[in-house]
Structures are given as C-alpha cells and as structure tokens.
Amino acid sequence: MSINEELHEHAEGAHDSFSRKAAALMATIAACLALVAVYGHLMTTEELLSQAKASDQWAYYQAKALRRYQSDVAIDILHGMPGEAAQQSARKYDANARRYETEAEQIMEKAKEYEAESSLAGRRALRLHIGEVFLELAIVIASLAILTRRRLFWRAAIASGAVGALAGASVFLILH
C-alpha cells in the first residue's frame, strides 16, 4: 500500500468519524426537540384550559352581579310598599344581595388566579416554542455539517442546539 493510499484511507476514516459525531449530535438534538415540542404543546393546552376556566369564572361573576342587581331593585320596590310582609321580603332580598356580593368577590379572585395560570403557561409555552425553533435549526445545520464535512457547521449546530435546550430548560429553572 502506498503512502497516498494510506493517507486517503486515514482521511476517509477521519470523515467517517466526523460524520458519526455529527450524526450523534443530530440524534441528541432530536431527542431534546421531541421533549421540548411535547412539553410546549402541553403548556399551550394548559394556557388555553386556564383561559377557558377564567372566562367561565368571569361569566359566573357576571351572573352573580346580575342577581345582586335584581335583588337591589327588588329591595327598592319593596321599601316603597307598605306592610310588614314587604319589609320582611326586603330583608330577605338584602341578605341575598350581600351573599351575592361576597360570592362574586370570591369568584373574581378565582378568575384572576386562572388568568395568572394562563399567563404563566403562555410564557412557558413561548419559551418552549423558541427552544423548539433553535433545536430544529440545529438539526438542519448538523445535516449541513455531514454533507459538507465542515466543522464550522458542526459548531454552529452545537451552539443552536445549546440555545434551544437552554430555552426549553429555562421553563423549569426561571418561570415559576
């Protein structure tokens, strides 16, 4: 075997080693991408579910406010009527109005909690989607590294993958 053939064989082995490293990088990035994508979809679903719960609570709040208003109207009407029966009914409507007001305040607090949960889930979903974009980009760049056998693409794939993984991990580390 000549020296040129031996050098050529070593060069091919080096390229194969590079391709294996790049392929391993792609597989790792793809695994991270799968986790980030699934969790991103879960957070989007959580955001929408909390938003729907908040909307339901606000509708319930409005119903209680309407009942309180109707009780206030009944009280005004009954106060204008003579007799103990009218006054007794007015006291009953007054108790109802106070109860509706207390219940409405509790419902409003619950609606605000659901809105906060929705907002947090939305911020988490956004970070996960950003991570997903960088991980997908990393896979494309790693593919270019294999095709061109250029280390610059391999390093760029590592950098993009790291940004994507950190964006995904930040959901667990930063946003509570």
N, C-alpha and C positions, 0 to 999 in steps of 0.2 A: 504494500500500500504506500502510495506516495505521500509526501508531506502535504500537498494541496488537497488530496482526498481526505486525509486525516483532519486537516483544518476545516474543510467543508462539513465533515461529519460532526465535529465539535460545534460548529456554528449552528447546524440543524438541531443538535441537542439543546443548545442554549435557547434557540427559538421555541423548541417544544417545552422547555422548562418555563419560559416566559408565558407561553400560551396556557400552560397548566395553572400558573399563578393567576393569570388574568381570568381564567375560567372559574377558579376557586373564588376569586373576588366577586365575580358575577353571581355565583351561587349564594354567597353570603349576603350580598346586597339584595338578591331576590327574596331570600328568607326574611330579611328586615322589612322589605317592601310589603310582603304579604302580611306581616304583623301590623305594620303601620296602617296599611289600607283597611284591614278589617276593623281595627280599633277606631280609625277615622269614621268609618261607616256607622259603627256603634255610637260614637259621640254625636254624629249628625242625627241619628234616630233619637237619642236621648234629648238633644236640643229640641227637636220637633215635638216629642212627647211632653216635655216640660212646658213648652209654649202652649200646647193644646190644653194642658191642665190649668195653666194660668188663665187662658181665655174662658174656660169653664167656670173658674172661680170668679172672674170678673162678671160673668153673666149672672151667677148666683148672687153676687154682691148687688147687682142692679135690681134683681128680683126682690131682695130684702129691702133695698132703698124704696122701691115702689110700694111694697107693703107698709113700710113705715109712713110714707106719704099718705097712703089711703087711710091709715089709722089716724093720722093728724087731721085729715079732712073730716073723718067721722067724729073725732073729738070736738072739732069746731062746730059741727052741725048739732051734736048732742048738747053742747053747752048752751046753745040757743033755744033749746026745748025746755019746757017746764017739767017738773016732776022728778021724784027720786029715781025712778027706773031709768030715765035718760042720763042722770048723773052717775048712776051705777054702771051703765054701759060705757059712759065716757071714761070712767076709771079703768074699766077692762081694756078699752082701746088704748089708753095711755100706757098701761102695763105692757101691752103688746108692742107699742111703738118703741118703748125703751128696750125691750128684748130684741126687736129687730135691729135697733141701732147697735147694740152690743154684738149681736151675731154678725152684722155687716162689718164691724171693725175686725173681728176675728177672721172673717172670710177675706177681707182686704189684705191682712197680714199674710195669709196663706198664699194668696195670688202673688204677692210680692216675692215670697220665697220661691215659688215656681218660676217667676220671671228671672230671679237671680240664678237658679239652677240652669235655666235655659241659656242665659248669657254665658255662664261658665262653660257649659257643654259646647256652645258655639265657638268660644275662644279655643277650647281644646281641639275641636274638630278642625278649625282653621290651621292650627299648628300642625296637626297630623296630615292634613292635605298638602301643606307646604313641604313637609318631610317626604311625603309620597312623590311629589314632583322632583325633588332633588335625588331621591333614590332611583326613580325611573330614568332620569338623566344620567345617573352614574352607570346604569346598565348599558345604555346606548354608548356612552364613552368607553366603557370596558370592551364593548364589541368592536369599537374602532381600534382599540389597543391591540386586540387579537388580529384584526385584519391588516393593520399597518405595522404591527410589531414595534410600536413606538412607546417608549417608557413615559413620555410626556402625557399621552392619553391615559396610561395606566395610573399615573399620579393624579391626573385630573379626576379620574373615576373614583379613586380613593377619597379625594377631597370632597367631591359631590356626595358620595355615599356617607361620609362622616357628617356633613352638614345635614343631610336628610335624617340620619339616625339621631343626631343631637336634637333636631327639631321635634322628632317623634318622642324622644326621651324627655324633652322639656315638659311635656304634658304631665309626666309623673313627678318631675322634680320641682317645677316652678308654679304651675297653676293648681291651686288647691280649691 
